[in-house]
Amino acid sequence: MATPVYKETRRKHKKVSNELKATIEHLRSELMNAAVEDNFSSGAILELSQRLDHYIVMAQNQMLGK
């Protein structure tokens, strides 16, 4: 039986800091509450969503070691 020719290309993912996780969870909670109370197209919801996106990208970069 032949051995596979490809190399193992999996990256080891690093952990996201607890502070960053807490920030993401806090913003997610704020966004959910705002969505219940406000119109989905309100400026406040858009701003919260963009802030949350920013921190999610930071967490992804942290996991990839960037």
PDBQT receptor file of N, H, CA, C and O in Angstrom, charges set to zero:
ATOM      1  N   MET A   1       0.843  -1.173   0.000  1.00  0.00    +0.000 N 
ATOM      2  CA  MET A   1       0.000   0.000   0.000  1.00  0.00    +0.000 C 
ATOM      3  C   MET A   1       0.891   1.241   0.000  1.00  0.00    +0.000 C 
ATOM      4  O   MET A   1       1.848   1.329   0.770  1.00  0.00    +0.000 OA
ATOM      5  N   ALA A   2       0.568   2.194  -0.870  1.00  0.00    +0.000 N 
ATOM      6  H   ALA A   2      -0.209   2.122  -1.496  1.00  0.00    +0.000 HD
ATOM      7  CA  ALA A   2       1.374   3.414  -1.013  1.00  0.00    +0.000 C 
ATOM      8  C   ALA A   2       1.054   4.418   0.093  1.00  0.00    +0.000 C 
ATOM      9  O   ALA A   2      -0.072   4.507   0.583  1.00  0.00    +0.000 OA
ATOM     10  N   THR A   3       2.071   5.154   0.458  1.00  0.00    +0.000 N 
ATOM     11  H   THR A   3       2.986   5.082   0.060  1.00  0.00    +0.000 HD
ATOM     12  CA  THR A   3       1.869   6.227   1.446  1.00  0.00    +0.000 C 
ATOM     13  C   THR A   3       1.404   7.489   0.733  1.00  0.00    +0.000 C 
ATOM     14  O   THR A   3       1.801   7.749  -0.403  1.00  0.00    +0.000 OA
ATOM     15  N   PRO A   4       0.563   8.273   1.402  1.00  0.00    +0.000 N 
ATOM     16  CA  PRO A   4       0.106   9.514   0.774  1.00  0.00    +0.000 C 
ATOM     17  C   PRO A   4       1.272  10.448   0.476  1.00  0.00    +0.000 C 
ATOM     18  O   PRO A   4       2.219  10.544   1.256  1.00  0.00    +0.000 OA
ATOM     19  N   VAL A   5       1.193  11.131  -0.656  1.00  0.00    +0.000 N 
ATOM     20  H   VAL A   5       0.424  11.053  -1.290  1.00  0.00    +0.000 HD
ATOM     21  CA  VAL A   5       2.260  12.019  -1.097  1.00  0.00    +0.000 C 
ATOM     22  C   VAL A   5       2.123  13.413  -0.480  1.00  0.00    +0.000 C 
ATOM     23  O   VAL A   5       3.113  14.132  -0.344  1.00  0.00    +0.000 OA
ATOM     24  N   TYR A   6       0.911  13.790  -0.111  1.00  0.00    +0.000 N 
ATOM     25  H   TYR A   6       0.107  13.205  -0.221  1.00  0.00    +0.000 HD
ATOM     26  CA  TYR A   6       0.683  15.141   0.403  1.00  0.00    +0.000 C 
ATOM     27  C   TYR A   6       1.264  15.327   1.800  1.00  0.00    +0.000 C 
ATOM     28  O   TYR A   6       1.434  14.368   2.553  1.00  0.00    +0.000 OA
ATOM     29  N   LYS A   7       1.559  16.556   2.123  1.00  0.00    +0.000 N 
ATOM     30  H   LYS A   7       1.421  17.335   1.512  1.00  0.00    +0.000 HD
ATOM     31  CA  LYS A   7       2.050  16.885   3.462  1.00  0.00    +0.000 C 
ATOM     32  C   LYS A   7       0.877  17.312   4.330  1.00  0.00    +0.000 C 
ATOM     33  O   LYS A   7      -0.145  17.779   3.828  1.00  0.00    +0.000 OA
ATOM     34  N   GLU A   8       1.030  17.154   5.591  1.00  0.00    +0.000 N 
ATOM     35  H   GLU A   8       1.860  16.774   5.999  1.00  0.00    +0.000 HD
ATOM     36  CA  GLU A   8       0.023  17.630   6.542  1.00  0.00    +0.000 C 
ATOM     37  C   GLU A   8       0.062  19.148   6.536  1.00  0.00    +0.000 C 
ATOM     38  O   GLU A   8       1.094  19.745   6.845  1.00  0.00    +0.000 OA
ATOM     39  N   THR A   9      -1.055  19.776   6.187  1.00  0.00    +0.000 N 
ATOM     40  H   THR A   9      -1.893  19.291   5.937  1.00  0.00    +0.000 HD
ATOM     41  CA  THR A   9      -1.076  21.237   6.069  1.00  0.00    +0.000 C 
ATOM     42  C   THR A   9      -1.940  21.907   7.131  1.00  0.00    +0.000 C 
ATOM     43  O   THR A   9      -2.186  23.111   7.055  1.00  0.00    +0.000 OA
ATOM     44  N   ARG A  10      -2.393  21.162   8.098  1.00  0.00    +0.000 N 
ATOM     45  H   ARG A  10      -2.193  20.185   8.159  1.00  0.00    +0.000 HD
ATOM     46  CA  ARG A  10      -3.209  21.767   9.149  1.00  0.00    +0.000 C 
ATOM     47  C   ARG A  10      -2.371  22.709   9.987  1.00  0.00    +0.000 C 
ATOM     48  O   ARG A  10      -1.222  22.428  10.327  1.00  0.00    +0.000 OA
ATOM     49  N   ARG A  11      -2.980  23.832  10.307  1.00  0.00    +0.000 N 
ATOM     50  H   ARG A  11      -3.914  24.061  10.030  1.00  0.00    +0.000 HD
ATOM     51  CA  ARG A  11      -2.312  24.782  11.194  1.00  0.00    +0.000 C 
ATOM     52  C   ARG A  11      -2.765  24.528  12.615  1.00  0.00    +0.000 C 
ATOM     53  O   ARG A  11      -3.899  24.118  12.862  1.00  0.00    +0.000 OA
ATOM     54  N   LYS A  12      -1.875  24.773  13.530  1.00  0.00    +0.000 N 
ATOM     55  H   LYS A  12      -0.953  25.106  13.330  1.00  0.00    +0.000 HD
ATOM     56  CA  LYS A  12      -2.275  24.721  14.925  1.00  0.00    +0.000 C 
ATOM     57  C   LYS A  12      -2.901  26.064  15.261  1.00  0.00    +0.000 C 
ATOM     58  O   LYS A  12      -2.265  27.109  15.127  1.00  0.00    +0.000 OA
ATOM     59  N   HIS A  13      -4.146  26.023  15.696  1.00  0.00    +0.000 N 
ATOM     60  H   HIS A  13      -4.662  25.174  15.805  1.00  0.00    +0.000 HD
ATOM     61  CA  HIS A  13      -4.838  27.261  16.023  1.00  0.00    +0.000 C 
ATOM     62  C   HIS A  13      -4.490  27.696  17.438  1.00  0.00    +0.000 C 
ATOM     63  O   HIS A  13      -4.475  26.894  18.372  1.00  0.00    +0.000 OA
ATOM     64  N   LYS A  14      -4.216  28.968  17.567  1.00  0.00    +0.000 N 
ATOM     65  H   LYS A  14      -4.229  29.620  16.809  1.00  0.00    +0.000 HD
ATOM     66  CA  LYS A  14      -3.933  29.527  18.879  1.00  0.00    +0.000 C 
ATOM     67  C   LYS A  14      -5.243  29.902  19.535  1.00  0.00    +0.000 C 
ATOM     68  O   LYS A  14      -6.272  30.035  18.873  1.00  0.00    +0.000 OA
ATOM     69  N   LYS A  15      -5.193  30.070  20.836  1.00  0.00    +0.000 N 
ATOM     70  H   LYS A  15      -4.357  29.963  21.374  1.00  0.00    +0.000 HD
ATOM     71  CA  LYS A  15      -6.398  30.416  21.580  1.00  0.00    +0.000 C 
ATOM     72  C   LYS A  15      -6.639  31.917  21.550  1.00  0.00    +0.000 C 
ATOM     73  O   LYS A  15      -5.709  32.720  21.479  1.00  0.00    +0.000 OA
ATOM     74  N   VAL A  16      -7.912  32.267  21.605  1.00  0.00    +0.000 N 
ATOM     75  H   VAL A  16      -8.668  31.614  21.663  1.00  0.00    +0.000 HD
ATOM     76  CA  VAL A  16      -8.319  33.666  21.674  1.00  0.00    +0.000 C 
ATOM     77  C   VAL A  16      -8.280  34.074  23.142  1.00  0.00    +0.000 C 
ATOM     78  O   VAL A  16      -8.706  33.317  24.014  1.00  0.00    +0.000 OA
ATOM     79  N   SER A  17      -7.769  35.269  23.410  1.00  0.00    +0.000 N 
ATOM     80  H   SER A  17      -7.423  35.884  22.702  1.00  0.00    +0.000 HD
ATOM     81  CA  SER A  17      -7.657  35.731  24.792  1.00  0.00    +0.000 C 
ATOM     82  C   SER A  17      -9.034  35.832  25.437  1.00  0.00    +0.000 C 
ATOM     83  O   SER A  17     -10.032  36.095  24.767  1.00  0.00    +0.000 OA
ATOM     84  N   ASN A  18      -9.068  35.619  26.739  1.00  0.00    +0.000 N 
ATOM     85  H   ASN A  18      -8.257  35.405  27.283  1.00  0.00    +0.000 HD
ATOM     86  CA  ASN A  18     -10.322  35.699  27.482  1.00  0.00    +0.000 C 
ATOM     87  C   ASN A  18     -10.932  37.091  27.394  1.00  0.00    +0.000 C 
ATOM     88  O   ASN A  18     -12.153  37.233  27.333  1.00  0.00    +0.000 OA
ATOM     89  N   GLU A  19     -10.090  38.113  27.385  1.00  0.00    +0.000 N 
ATOM     90  H   GLU A  19      -9.098  37.998  27.434  1.00  0.00    +0.000 HD
ATOM     91  CA  GLU A  19     -10.580  39.489  27.294  1.00  0.00    +0.000 C 
ATOM     92  C   GLU A  19     -11.297  39.718  25.957  1.00  0.00    +0.000 C 
ATOM     93  O   GLU A  19     -12.354  40.347  25.911  1.00  0.00    +0.000 OA
ATOM     94  N   LEU A  20     -10.715  39.205  24.888  1.00  0.00    +0.000 N 
ATOM     95  H   LEU A  20      -9.857  38.694  24.926  1.00  0.00    +0.000 HD
ATOM     96  CA  LEU A  20     -11.324  39.365  23.567  1.00  0.00    +0.000 C 
ATOM     97  C   LEU A  20     -12.624  38.571  23.474  1.00  0.00    +0.000 C 
ATOM     98  O   LEU A  20     -13.604  39.051  22.904  1.00  0.00    +0.000 OA
ATOM     99  N   LYS A  21     -12.638  37.363  24.029  1.00  0.00    +0.000 N 
ATOM    100  H   LYS A  21     -11.842  36.973  24.492  1.00  0.00    +0.000 HD
ATOM    101  CA  LYS A  21     -13.867  36.564  24.055  1.00  0.00    +0.000 C 
ATOM    102  C   LYS A  21     -14.969  37.299  24.808  1.00  0.00    +0.000 C 
ATOM    103  O   LYS A  21     -16.118  37.330  24.368  1.00  0.00    +0.000 OA
ATOM    104  N   ALA A  22     -14.612  37.892  25.949  1.00  0.00    +0.000 N 
ATOM    105  H   ALA A  22     -13.678  37.867  26.307  1.00  0.00    +0.000 HD
ATOM    106  CA  ALA A  22     -15.595  38.616  26.761  1.00  0.00    +0.000 C 
ATOM    107  C   ALA A  22     -16.139  39.825  26.009  1.00  0.00    +0.000 C 
ATOM    108  O   ALA A  22     -17.336  40.106  26.068  1.00  0.00    +0.000 OA
ATOM    109  N   THR A  23     -15.273  40.536  25.306  1.00  0.00    +0.000 N 
ATOM    110  H   THR A  23     -14.301  40.307  25.258  1.00  0.00    +0.000 HD
ATOM    111  CA  THR A  23     -15.705  41.697  24.525  1.00  0.00    +0.000 C 
ATOM    112  C   THR A  23     -16.677  41.272  23.432  1.00  0.00    +0.000 C 
ATOM    113  O   THR A  23     -17.700  41.921  23.218  1.00  0.00    +0.000 OA
ATOM    114  N   ILE A  24     -16.357  40.188  22.747  1.00  0.00    +0.000 N 
ATOM    115  H   ILE A  24     -15.526  39.661  22.922  1.00  0.00    +0.000 HD
ATOM    116  CA  ILE A  24     -17.226  39.683  21.678  1.00  0.00    +0.000 C 
ATOM    117  C   ILE A  24     -18.582  39.281  22.245  1.00  0.00    +0.000 C 
ATOM    118  O   ILE A  24     -19.619  39.622  21.677  1.00  0.00    +0.000 OA
ATOM    119  N   GLU A  25     -18.579  38.564  23.353  1.00  0.00    +0.000 N 
ATOM    120  H   GLU A  25     -17.737  38.286  23.815  1.00  0.00    +0.000 HD
ATOM    121  CA  GLU A  25     -19.845  38.136  23.957  1.00  0.00    +0.000 C 
ATOM    122  C   GLU A  25     -20.669  39.329  24.433  1.00  0.00    +0.000 C 
ATOM    123  O   GLU A  25     -21.892  39.339  24.292  1.00  0.00    +0.000 OA
ATOM    124  N   HIS A  26     -20.000  40.332  24.996  1.00  0.00    +0.000 N 
ATOM    125  H   HIS A  26     -19.006  40.324  25.110  1.00  0.00    +0.000 HD
ATOM    126  CA  HIS A  26     -20.695  41.534  25.464  1.00  0.00    +0.000 C 
ATOM    127  C   HIS A  26     -21.350  42.263  24.286  1.00  0.00    +0.000 C 
ATOM    128  O   HIS A  26     -22.518  42.645  24.359  1.00  0.00    +0.000 OA
ATOM    129  N   LEU A  27     -20.599  42.452  23.213  1.00  0.00    +0.000 N 
ATOM    130  H   LEU A  27     -19.650  42.142  23.154  1.00  0.00    +0.000 HD
ATOM    131  CA  LEU A  27     -21.141  43.138  22.037  1.00  0.00    +0.000 C 
ATOM    132  C   LEU A  27     -22.256  42.327  21.378  1.00  0.00    +0.000 C 
ATOM    133  O   LEU A  27     -23.242  42.889  20.902  1.00  0.00    +0.000 OA
ATOM    134  N   ARG A  28     -22.095  41.018  21.355  1.00  0.00    +0.000 N 
ATOM    135  H   ARG A  28     -21.294  40.561  21.743  1.00  0.00    +0.000 HD
ATOM    136  CA  ARG A  28     -23.135  40.157  20.785  1.00  0.00    +0.000 C 
ATOM    137  C   ARG A  28     -24.433  40.308  21.574  1.00  0.00    +0.000 C 
ATOM    138  O   ARG A  28     -25.517  40.410  21.001  1.00  0.00    +0.000 OA
ATOM    139  N   SER A  29     -24.303  40.319  22.885  1.00  0.00    +0.000 N 
ATOM    140  H   SER A  29     -23.422  40.235  23.351  1.00  0.00    +0.000 HD
ATOM    141  CA  SER A  29     -25.468  40.482  23.748  1.00  0.00    +0.000 C 
ATOM    142  C   SER A  29     -26.127  41.850  23.545  1.00  0.00    +0.000 C 
ATOM    143  O   SER A  29     -27.350  41.952  23.452  1.00  0.00    +0.000 OA
ATOM    144  N   GLU A  30     -25.302  42.898  23.477  1.00  0.00    +0.000 N 
ATOM    145  H   GLU A  30     -24.308  42.815  23.552  1.00  0.00    +0.000 HD
ATOM    146  CA  GLU A  30     -25.820  44.247  23.232  1.00  0.00    +0.000 C 
ATOM    147  C   GLU A  30     -26.559  44.308  21.897  1.00  0.00    +0.000 C 
ATOM    148  O   GLU A  30     -27.628  44.910  21.794  1.00  0.00    +0.000 OA
ATOM    149  N   LEU A  31     -25.979  43.682  20.886  1.00  0.00    +0.000 N 
ATOM    150  H   LEU A  31     -25.111  43.193  20.970  1.00  0.00    +0.000 HD
ATOM    151  CA  LEU A  31     -26.585  43.687  19.555  1.00  0.00    +0.000 C 
ATOM    152  C   LEU A  31     -27.929  42.957  19.570  1.00  0.00    +0.000 C 
ATOM    153  O   LEU A  31     -28.899  43.431  18.979  1.00  0.00    +0.000 OA
ATOM    154  N   MET A  32     -27.985  41.822  20.234  1.00  0.00    +0.000 N 
ATOM    155  H   MET A  32     -27.197  41.437  20.714  1.00  0.00    +0.000 HD
ATOM    156  CA  MET A  32     -29.238  41.068  20.324  1.00  0.00    +0.000 C 
ATOM    157  C   MET A  32     -30.313  41.887  21.035  1.00  0.00    +0.000 C 
ATOM    158  O   MET A  32     -31.460  41.929  20.591  1.00  0.00    +0.000 OA
ATOM    159  N   ASN A  33     -29.945  42.533  22.133  1.00  0.00    +0.000 N 
ATOM    160  H   ASN A  33     -29.014  42.499  22.494  1.00  0.00    +0.000 HD
ATOM    161  CA  ASN A  33     -30.903  43.362  22.870  1.00  0.00    +0.000 C 
ATOM    162  C   ASN A  33     -31.374  44.537  22.029  1.00  0.00    +0.000 C 
ATOM    163  O   ASN A  33     -32.562  44.862  22.021  1.00  0.00    +0.000 OA
ATOM    164  N   ALA A  34     -30.463  45.168  21.331  1.00  0.00    +0.000 N 
ATOM    165  H   ALA A  34     -29.498  44.904  21.338  1.00  0.00    +0.000 HD
ATOM    166  CA  ALA A  34     -30.815  46.308  20.489  1.00  0.00    +0.000 C 
ATOM    167  C   ALA A  34     -31.737  45.875  19.355  1.00  0.00    +0.000 C 
ATOM    168  O   ALA A  34     -32.649  46.612  18.980  1.00  0.00    +0.000 OA
ATOM    169  N   ALA A  35     -31.509  44.697  18.815  1.00  0.00    +0.000 N 
ATOM    170  H   ALA A  35     -30.768  44.098  19.120  1.00  0.00    +0.000 HD
ATOM    171  CA  ALA A  35     -32.341  44.202  17.715  1.00  0.00    +0.000 C 
ATOM    172  C   ALA A  35     -33.771  43.947  18.184  1.00  0.00    +0.000 C 
ATOM    173  O   ALA A  35     -34.719  44.130  17.420  1.00  0.00    +0.000 OA
ATOM    174  N   VAL A  36     -33.925  43.529  19.427  1.00  0.00    +0.000 N 
ATOM    175  H   VAL A  36     -33.155  43.380  20.048  1.00  0.00    +0.000 HD
ATOM    176  CA  VAL A  36     -35.260  43.294  19.976  1.00  0.00    +0.000 C 
ATOM    177  C   VAL A  36     -35.989  44.621  20.178  1.00  0.00    +0.000 C 
ATOM    178  O   VAL A  36     -37.191  44.723  19.930  1.00  0.00    +0.000 OA
ATOM    179  N   GLU A  37     -35.252  45.633  20.629  1.00  0.00    +0.000 N 
ATOM    180  H   GLU A  37     -34.276  45.550  20.830  1.00  0.00    +0.000 HD
ATOM    181  CA  GLU A  37     -35.856  46.915  20.981  1.00  0.00    +0.000 C 
ATOM    182  C   GLU A  37     -35.950  47.892  19.815  1.00  0.00    +0.000 C 
ATOM    183  O   GLU A  37     -36.813  48.769  19.829  1.00  0.00    +0.000 OA
ATOM    184  N   ASP A  38     -35.096  47.768  18.815  1.00  0.00    +0.000 N 
ATOM    185  H   ASP A  38     -34.395  47.055  18.804  1.00  0.00    +0.000 HD
ATOM    186  CA  ASP A  38     -34.980  48.762  17.755  1.00  0.00    +0.000 C 
ATOM    187  C   ASP A  38     -35.318  48.177  16.394  1.00  0.00    +0.000 C 
ATOM    188  O   ASP A  38     -35.559  46.978  16.252  1.00  0.00    +0.000 OA
ATOM    189  N   ASN A  39     -35.330  49.038  15.415  1.00  0.00    +0.000 N 
ATOM    190  H   ASN A  39     -35.135  50.012  15.531  1.00  0.00    +0.000 HD
ATOM    191  CA  ASN A  39     -35.466  48.638  14.021  1.00  0.00    +0.000 C 
ATOM    192  C   ASN A  39     -34.106  48.107  13.553  1.00  0.00    +0.000 C 
ATOM    193  O   ASN A  39     -33.069  48.678  13.890  1.00  0.00    +0.000 OA
ATOM    194  N   PHE A  40     -34.108  47.024  12.783  1.00  0.00    +0.000 N 
ATOM    195  H   PHE A  40     -34.951  46.560  12.510  1.00  0.00    +0.000 HD
ATOM    196  CA  PHE A  40     -32.846  46.424  12.343  1.00  0.00    +0.000 C 
ATOM    197  C   PHE A  40     -31.982  47.370  11.522  1.00  0.00    +0.000 C 
ATOM    198  O   PHE A  40     -30.769  47.182  11.435  1.00  0.00    +0.000 OA
ATOM    199  N   SER A  41     -32.584  48.368  10.929  1.00  0.00    +0.000 N 
ATOM    200  H   SER A  41     -33.570  48.520  10.999  1.00  0.00    +0.000 HD
ATOM    201  CA  SER A  41     -31.807  49.284  10.091  1.00  0.00    +0.000 C 
ATOM    202  C   SER A  41     -31.360  50.535  10.838  1.00  0.00    +0.000 C 
ATOM    203  O   SER A  41     -30.865  51.478  10.221  1.00  0.00    +0.000 OA
ATOM    204  N   SER A  42     -31.527  50.553  12.147  1.00  0.00    +0.000 N 
ATOM    205  H   SER A  42     -31.929  49.787  12.647  1.00  0.00    +0.000 HD
ATOM    206  CA  SER A  42     -31.134  51.747  12.903  1.00  0.00    +0.000 C 
ATOM    207  C   SER A  42     -29.614  51.912  12.920  1.00  0.00    +0.000 C 
ATOM    208  O   SER A  42     -28.865  50.943  12.790  1.00  0.00    +0.000 OA
ATOM    209  N   GLY A  43     -29.183  53.147  13.081  1.00  0.00    +0.000 N 
ATOM    210  H   GLY A  43     -29.791  53.934  13.186  1.00  0.00    +0.000 HD
ATOM    211  CA  GLY A  43     -27.753  53.446  13.117  1.00  0.00    +0.000 C 
ATOM    212  C   GLY A  43     -27.044  52.775  14.276  1.00  0.00    +0.000 C 
ATOM    213  O   GLY A  43     -25.892  52.360  14.146  1.00  0.00    +0.000 OA
ATOM    214  N   ALA A  44     -27.731  52.663  15.424  1.00  0.00    +0.000 N 
ATOM    215  H   ALA A  44     -28.666  53.000  15.530  1.00  0.00    +0.000 HD
ATOM    216  CA  ALA A  44     -27.121  52.042  16.604  1.00  0.00    +0.000 C 
ATOM    217  C   ALA A  44     -26.819  50.570  16.351  1.00  0.00    +0.000 C 
ATOM    218  O   ALA A  44     -25.767  50.068  16.746  1.00  0.00    +0.000 OA
ATOM    219  N   ILE A  45     -27.737  49.889  15.698  1.00  0.00    +0.000 N 
ATOM    220  H   ILE A  45     -28.592  50.297  15.377  1.00  0.00    +0.000 HD
ATOM    221  CA  ILE A  45     -27.526  48.467  15.403  1.00  0.00    +0.000 C 
ATOM    222  C   ILE A  45     -26.406  48.292  14.390  1.00  0.00    +0.000 C 
ATOM    223  O   ILE A  45     -25.583  47.386  14.519  1.00  0.00    +0.000 OA
ATOM    224  N   LEU A  46     -26.373  49.144  13.397  1.00  0.00    +0.000 N 
ATOM    225  H   LEU A  46     -27.042  49.880  13.291  1.00  0.00    +0.000 HD
ATOM    226  CA  LEU A  46     -25.295  49.086  12.404  1.00  0.00    +0.000 C 
ATOM    227  C   LEU A  46     -23.938  49.295  13.070  1.00  0.00    +0.000 C 
ATOM    228  O   LEU A  46     -22.986  48.570  12.783  1.00  0.00    +0.000 OA
ATOM    229  N   GLU A  47     -23.850  50.277  13.954  1.00  0.00    +0.000 N 
ATOM    230  H   GLU A  47     -24.624  50.866  14.187  1.00  0.00    +0.000 HD
ATOM    231  CA  GLU A  47     -22.587  50.574  14.647  1.00  0.00    +0.000 C 
ATOM    232  C   GLU A  47     -22.166  49.398  15.528  1.00  0.00    +0.000 C 
ATOM    233  O   GLU A  47     -20.993  49.022  15.537  1.00  0.00    +0.000 OA
ATOM    234  N   LEU A  48     -23.109  48.814  16.267  1.00  0.00    +0.000 N 
ATOM    235  H   LEU A  48     -24.061  49.119  16.260  1.00  0.00    +0.000 HD
ATOM    236  CA  LEU A  48     -22.792  47.653  17.108  1.00  0.00    +0.000 C 
ATOM    237  C   LEU A  48     -22.336  46.471  16.256  1.00  0.00    +0.000 C 
ATOM    238  O   LEU A  48     -21.386  45.772  16.608  1.00  0.00    +0.000 OA
ATOM    239  N   SER A  49     -23.012  46.256  15.145  1.00  0.00    +0.000 N 
ATOM    240  H   SER A  49     -23.784  46.823  14.859  1.00  0.00    +0.000 HD
ATOM    241  CA  SER A  49     -22.664  45.155  14.254  1.00  0.00    +0.000 C 
ATOM    242  C   SER A  49     -21.256  45.324  13.691  1.00  0.00    +0.000 C 
ATOM    243  O   SER A  49     -20.499  44.357  13.608  1.00  0.00    +0.000 OA
ATOM    244  N   GLN A  50     -20.907  46.533  13.309  1.00  0.00    +0.000 N 
ATOM    245  H   GLN A  50     -21.522  47.319  13.376  1.00  0.00    +0.000 HD
ATOM    246  CA  GLN A  50     -19.569  46.796  12.775  1.00  0.00    +0.000 C 
ATOM    247  C   GLN A  50     -18.497  46.617  13.851  1.00  0.00    +0.000 C 
ATOM    248  O   GLN A  50     -17.421  46.084  13.579  1.00  0.00    +0.000 OA
ATOM    249  N   ARG A  51     -18.794  47.064  15.067  1.00  0.00    +0.000 N 
ATOM    250  H   ARG A  51     -19.668  47.497  15.288  1.00  0.00    +0.000 HD
ATOM    251  CA  ARG A  51     -17.837  46.861  16.169  1.00  0.00    +0.000 C 
ATOM    252  C   ARG A  51     -17.639  45.378  16.433  1.00  0.00    +0.000 C 
ATOM    253  O   ARG A  51     -16.511  44.917  16.610  1.00  0.00    +0.000 OA
ATOM    254  N   LEU A  52     -18.740  44.627  16.460  1.00  0.00    +0.000 N 
ATOM    255  H   LEU A  52     -19.656  45.001  16.317  1.00  0.00    +0.000 HD
ATOM    256  CA  LEU A  52     -18.657  43.185  16.683  1.00  0.00    +0.000 C 
ATOM    257  C   LEU A  52     -17.848  42.517  15.574  1.00  0.00    +0.000 C 
ATOM    258  O   LEU A  52     -16.999  41.670  15.852  1.00  0.00    +0.000 OA
ATOM    259  N   ASP A  53     -18.101  42.889  14.329  1.00  0.00    +0.000 N 
ATOM    260  H   ASP A  53     -18.791  43.577  14.103  1.00  0.00    +0.000 HD
ATOM    261  CA  ASP A  53     -17.334  42.347  13.200  1.00  0.00    +0.000 C 
ATOM    262  C   ASP A  53     -15.841  42.586  13.384  1.00  0.00    +0.000 C 
ATOM    263  O   ASP A  53     -15.027  41.695  13.143  1.00  0.00    +0.000 OA
ATOM    264  N   HIS A  54     -15.489  43.790  13.811  1.00  0.00    +0.000 N 
ATOM    265  H   HIS A  54     -16.150  44.514  14.007  1.00  0.00    +0.000 HD
ATOM    266  CA  HIS A  54     -14.080  44.150  14.026  1.00  0.00    +0.000 C 
ATOM    267  C   HIS A  54     -13.430  43.206  15.041  1.00  0.00    +0.000 C 
ATOM    268  O   HIS A  54     -12.327  42.708  14.813  1.00  0.00    +0.000 OA
ATOM    269  N   TYR A  55     -14.111  42.965  16.152  1.00  0.00    +0.000 N 
ATOM    270  H   TYR A  55     -15.007  43.369  16.337  1.00  0.00    +0.000 HD
ATOM    271  CA  TYR A  55     -13.544  42.100  17.187  1.00  0.00    +0.000 C 
ATOM    272  C   TYR A  55     -13.517  40.634  16.760  1.00  0.00    +0.000 C 
ATOM    273  O   TYR A  55     -12.622  39.892  17.164  1.00  0.00    +0.000 OA
ATOM    274  N   ILE A  56     -14.476  40.214  15.957  1.00  0.00    +0.000 N 
ATOM    275  H   ILE A  56     -15.203  40.817  15.629  1.00  0.00    +0.000 HD
ATOM    276  CA  ILE A  56     -14.463  38.841  15.445  1.00  0.00    +0.000 C 
ATOM    277  C   ILE A  56     -13.261  38.636  14.529  1.00  0.00    +0.000 C 
ATOM    278  O   ILE A  56     -12.598  37.601  14.596  1.00  0.00    +0.000 OA
ATOM    279  N   VAL A  57     -12.978  39.613  13.680  1.00  0.00    +0.000 N 
ATOM    280  H   VAL A  57     -13.516  40.454  13.626  1.00  0.00    +0.000 HD
ATOM    281  CA  VAL A  57     -11.796  39.529  12.806  1.00  0.00    +0.000 C 
ATOM    282  C   VAL A  57     -10.527  39.495  13.652  1.00  0.00    +0.000 C 
ATOM    283  O   VAL A  57      -9.598  38.747  13.347  1.00  0.00    +0.000 OA
ATOM    284  N   MET A  58     -10.482  40.295  14.708  1.00  0.00    +0.000 N 
ATOM    285  H   MET A  58     -11.237  40.903  14.957  1.00  0.00    +0.000 HD
ATOM    286  CA  MET A  58      -9.320  40.266  15.605  1.00  0.00    +0.000 C 
ATOM    287  C   MET A  58      -9.139  38.872  16.205  1.00  0.00    +0.000 C 
ATOM    288  O   MET A  58      -8.016  38.376  16.287  1.00  0.00    +0.000 OA
ATOM    289  N   ALA A  59     -10.230  38.240  16.622  1.00  0.00    +0.000 N 
ATOM    290  H   ALA A  59     -11.143  38.642  16.556  1.00  0.00    +0.000 HD
ATOM    291  CA  ALA A  59     -10.160  36.896  17.202  1.00  0.00    +0.000 C 
ATOM    292  C   ALA A  59      -9.680  35.884  16.167  1.00  0.00    +0.000 C 
ATOM    293  O   ALA A  59      -8.865  35.015  16.478  1.00  0.00    +0.000 OA
ATOM    294  N   GLN A  60     -10.180  35.992  14.940  1.00  0.00    +0.000 N 
ATOM    295  H   GLN A  60     -10.842  36.698  14.687  1.00  0.00    +0.000 HD
ATOM    296  CA  GLN A  60      -9.741  35.079  13.882  1.00  0.00    +0.000 C 
ATOM    297  C   GLN A  60      -8.251  35.242  13.609  1.00  0.00    +0.000 C 
ATOM    298  O   GLN A  60      -7.533  34.256  13.442  1.00  0.00    +0.000 OA
ATOM    299  N   ASN A  61      -7.792  36.482  13.565  1.00  0.00    +0.000 N 
ATOM    300  H   ASN A  61      -8.375  37.283  13.700  1.00  0.00    +0.000 HD
ATOM    301  CA  ASN A  61      -6.362  36.729  13.352  1.00  0.00    +0.000 C 
ATOM    302  C   ASN A  61      -5.537  36.184  14.507  1.00  0.00    +0.000 C 
ATOM    303  O   ASN A  61      -4.456  35.634  14.296  1.00  0.00    +0.000 OA
ATOM    304  N   GLN A  62      -6.040  36.333  15.724  1.00  0.00    +0.000 N 
ATOM    305  H   GLN A  62      -6.918  36.779  15.896  1.00  0.00    +0.000 HD
ATOM    306  CA  GLN A  62      -5.333  35.811  16.896  1.00  0.00    +0.000 C 
ATOM    307  C   GLN A  62      -5.228  34.288  16.816  1.00  0.00    +0.000 C 
ATOM    308  O   GLN A  62      -4.186  33.719  17.143  1.00  0.00    +0.000 OA
ATOM    309  N   MET A  63      -6.298  33.631  16.386  1.00  0.00    +0.000 N 
ATOM    310  H   MET A  63      -7.144  34.093  16.120  1.00  0.00    +0.000 HD
ATOM    311  CA  MET A  63      -6.281  32.170  16.271  1.00  0.00    +0.000 C 
ATOM    312  C   MET A  63      -5.285  31.702  15.221  1.00  0.00    +0.000 C 
ATOM    313  O   MET A  63      -4.671  30.644  15.357  1.00  0.00    +0.000 OA
ATOM    314  N   LEU A  64      -5.132  32.503  14.174  1.00  0.00    +0.000 N 
ATOM    315  H   LEU A  64      -5.630  33.363  14.064  1.00  0.00    +0.000 HD
ATOM    316  CA  LEU A  64      -4.207  32.131  13.099  1.00  0.00    +0.000 C 
ATOM    317  C   LEU A  64      -2.784  32.609  13.360  1.00  0.00    +0.000 C 
ATOM    318  O   LEU A  64      -1.883  32.350  12.563  1.00  0.00    +0.000 OA
ATOM    319  N   GLY A  65      -2.584  33.299  14.464  1.00  0.00    +0.000 N 
ATOM    320  H   GLY A  65      -3.316  33.510  15.111  1.00  0.00    +0.000 HD
ATOM    321  CA  GLY A  65      -1.249  33.764  14.819  1.00  0.00    +0.000 C 
ATOM    322  C   GLY A  65      -0.787  34.964  14.030  1.00  0.00    +0.000 C 
ATOM    323  O   GLY A  65       0.415  35.185  13.882  1.00  0.00    +0.000 OA
ATOM    324  N   LYS A  66      -1.716  35.738  13.526  1.00  0.00    +0.000 N 
ATOM    325  H   LYS A  66      -2.692  35.559  13.647  1.00  0.00    +0.000 HD
ATOM    326  CA  LYS A  66      -1.357  36.931  12.742  1.00  0.00    +0.000 C 
ATOM    327  C   LYS A  66      -1.219  38.130  13.636  1.00  0.00    +0.000 C 
ATOM    328  O   LYS A  66      -0.921  39.225  13.159  1.00  0.00    +0.000 OA
TER     329      LYS A  66
